[in-house]
Amino acid sequence: MKADSQEYQVVVVGAGNTGLGAALAAREEGARVLLLEKAPIEWRGGNTYFTGGGIRFAFQGMEQFIKLVPDLSKSELDSMVVPDYPTSQYYSDLMRVTEGLADPELIQILVNESYPAMLWLQRKGIRFVLQWSRQAFKIGDKYHFWGNLPLEAVGGGKGLVDDLFAIAEKDGVEIRYQTKAVRLLQNQRGGIRGVTVQGPEGFEDIATRSVILASGGFEANSEMRTRYLGPGWELAKVRGTPYNTGDGIRMALEIGAMSYGNWSSCHAVAWDLNAPPYGNLHIGDLYQKHSYPYGLIVNIEGKRFVDEGADLRNYTYARYGREILKQPQRAAFQIFDAKVTHLLRDEYRIPQVTKAEASTIRGLAEELGIAPEAFERTIQEYNAAVQPGEFNPTVLDGKCTKGIDPPKSNWALPMDTPPYYGFAVTCGITFTFGGLRIDKLAHVLDTEERPIPGLYAAGELIGGLFYYNYTGGAGLTAGAVFGKIAGASAAGYAAQKHG
Ligand SMILES: Cc1cc2nc3c(=O)[nH]c(=O)nc-3n(C[C@H](O)[C@H](O)[C@H](O)COP(=O)(O)OP(=O)(O)OC[C@H]3O[C@@H](n4cnc5c(N)ncnc54)[C@H](O)[C@@H]3O)c2cc1C
C-alpha cells in the first residue's frame, strides 16, 4: 500500500451522478479524492448517462424556480404554467407511491435538500432547461407543466455526465477508468483503511481513510436479479449500463453492513420489445414508451391488465414494467388512435421503434400478432364503458370507464378513430430498490445499526427510499442529495485524527 503522506482521504467507487457529486463535495472540503470507475471511458457515467436528465425538486414560488433557469425570456415565462411543488407535497407523493413504506428520515432529507442540491449543482456549473416536450402540454395559449418535473439538465443525461466530469477534472478529482473496486479493507477496529481494486495492471491495494460507495444497484446482474427479484427477471432487458452488477452492495455486506429496503422490487418500465439486452449509448432512454395514459395496453391475448390512467405517468411508469414481465412472452402492446398521436412523446418516432399501423382494430391485431377476436372484444367493451367528460392530459381529468376490469381511471377516450397504432414493448429494468442502510450523514450502518467507520454510500445502492414504485426524477435527486452529503461526511471524517 502507498505511504501515509500519499494516502487518499476519500476514494469514491462509481462515477455516475452520485459518485461525481460526492467527489466534488469531498474536494470542496479539501480532501484528496480518487474516483474509481469500472467502465472504460466511453461508457463512463453509469445509468446517469442514459437518463433524460429530468430531476425532481421542491420549490415554492416562481422566484425560487426562475433562479434555476435564469435565461428564460419574458415571453417564455408568460407562456407557461408551472405549479409550485412544496416539500410537503414531494414528501407525500413519495409516501403515497411507496405505500407508506419509505424511510421517513431519508425521504425528509431528500425532499428538504432537493432545492439546495439544485442550486449547488448550478453553482458548480450544471445548467437546467425546461422539459417543454416531455412534461408539458399546450392548452389554449399556455404550456401547462404537469407532474412536478419541469426541469432537465442541459444535454440530458449525457450533458449532465460530460459537464460533471469536466468540473471534477477541473476541481482536481483524480479519476481511474476500467478500475473496479473489489474489496473493502478494514483495520483492527473495523474502520476502513483501504480498498482493493482491479484495473488494467491487475490487483492493487489503495490506502484511504474513507470510501464512498456509489456504484449503483444490481440491475445488470442477471443472477442477483433472479435471486432477489424472482424467477423471470433474468430475462428482463437492462435499460442502462451493463456495469451496475451490485459490487458495492456485495462488498459492504461482506464486511457486515446491514441490508435495507425493498430487495424484491425495482424500477422497471415499458421498453421496446426489440431493444438490445443493455442500454445503447446512442439511443439513450428512447426505447422507453411512456405515453400509455392516452391509449390502452393489451397483452398478446388481447387483454388489458393495468389501469393505464391510474395516475399521471410520472407516478405509474416505474411499476408497469413489472406488470409487463408477468404477461405471456413478457410482451405488451400500447394502442393509440389518431385522436391522440399528437400527444405521443418523441420516443415513439425513432426509426428503431417496433410498431404497426392499420385502419382497423383487427388489422392491427394481425400486424402485431395479438389474438384478433379477443382484442376486438376488449376494444368494444372498453369503448362501451367510456364515460362522458372533458379530456385534459395535464391533470387527473376523471374521464374514466365504468363496469370493466381493470378500469381506466383518467383520460379514457374511445378507441374509434383510424388509423390505429400499436407499439410492442417488454420489461426494461432501470434500477433495483434494495441496498445498504445509511444514516442521515450517509454513513453505512452495520447489522447492529452502528456506523462502519469510514464507510459511506449514496445513490442507487442505498435501500429505504423507494418501495414498489417511485416518483419520476427522484433518482437523480437522491444521487445528488446523498452524494453531496456523503462527500462532505467522508472528507470530514478523513480529516479527523484517528488513533
Ligand atoms: C434509461 C434510464 C433513464 C433514466 N431517466 C431518469 C431521469 O430522467 N431522471 C432520474 O432522476 N433518474 C433517471 N433514471 C435513474 C437514474 O439513472 C439513477 O437513479 C441515477 O443515475 C443513479 O445514479 P448513480 O450515480 O447512483 O448510479 P450510476 O449513474 O449508474 O453510476 C454508477 C457507476 O458505478 C460504476 N461501478 C459499478 N461497479 C463498480 C465498481 N466495482 N468499481 C467502480 N465503479 C463501479 C458503474 O460503471 C457506473 O458508472 C434513469 C435510468 C435509466 C437507466
The ligand as a Gaussian input file, in Angstrom:
#p B3LYP/6-31G(d) Opt

LIG

0 1
 C      -32.721000       4.751000     -19.348000
 C      -32.763000       5.424000     -17.995000
 C      -33.411000       6.645000     -17.860000
 C      -33.488000       7.268000     -16.619000
 N      -34.045000       8.522000     -16.536000
 C      -34.001000       9.186000     -15.361000
 C      -34.407000      10.549000     -15.279000
 O      -34.718000      11.210000     -16.292000
 N      -34.387000      11.138000     -14.049000
 C      -33.949000      10.478000     -12.930000
 O      -33.967000      11.058000     -11.844000
 N      -33.492000       9.215000     -12.999000
 C      -33.496000       8.558000     -14.179000
 N      -33.005000       7.288000     -14.229000
 C      -32.465000       6.680000     -12.989000
 C      -31.053000       7.253000     -12.745000
 O      -30.213000       6.831000     -13.789000
 C      -30.437000       6.772000     -11.451000
 O      -31.311000       6.931000     -10.385000
 C      -29.163000       7.583000     -11.150000
 O      -28.497000       7.960000     -12.311000
 C      -28.248000       6.725000     -10.332000
 O      -27.012000       7.387000     -10.184000
 P      -25.821000       6.595000      -9.512000
 O      -24.658000       7.518000      -9.602000
 O      -26.236000       6.089000      -8.179000
 O      -25.592000       5.322000     -10.443000
 P      -24.937000       5.276000     -11.895000
 O      -25.151000       6.532000     -12.630000
 O      -25.421000       4.027000     -12.534000
 O      -23.376000       5.151000     -11.610000
 C      -22.823000       4.004000     -11.024000
 C      -21.418000       3.822000     -11.581000
 O      -20.708000       2.861000     -10.795000
 C      -19.853000       2.131000     -11.655000
 N      -19.451000       0.904000     -10.966000
 C      -20.190000      -0.212000     -10.744000
 N      -19.463000      -1.107000     -10.049000
 C      -18.247000      -0.558000      -9.808000
 C      -17.075000      -0.996000      -9.132000
 N      -16.985000      -2.193000      -8.560000
 N      -15.999000      -0.156000      -9.090000
 C      -16.043000       1.068000      -9.694000
 N      -17.137000       1.525000     -10.354000
 C      -18.230000       0.727000     -10.392000
 C      -20.687000       1.935000     -12.894000
 O      -19.880000       1.628000     -14.015000
 C      -21.391000       3.290000     -13.009000
 O      -20.638000       4.177000     -13.819000
 C      -32.912000       6.647000     -15.472000
 C      -32.216000       5.432000     -15.622000
 C      -32.137000       4.831000     -16.859000
 C      -31.369000       3.530000     -16.989000

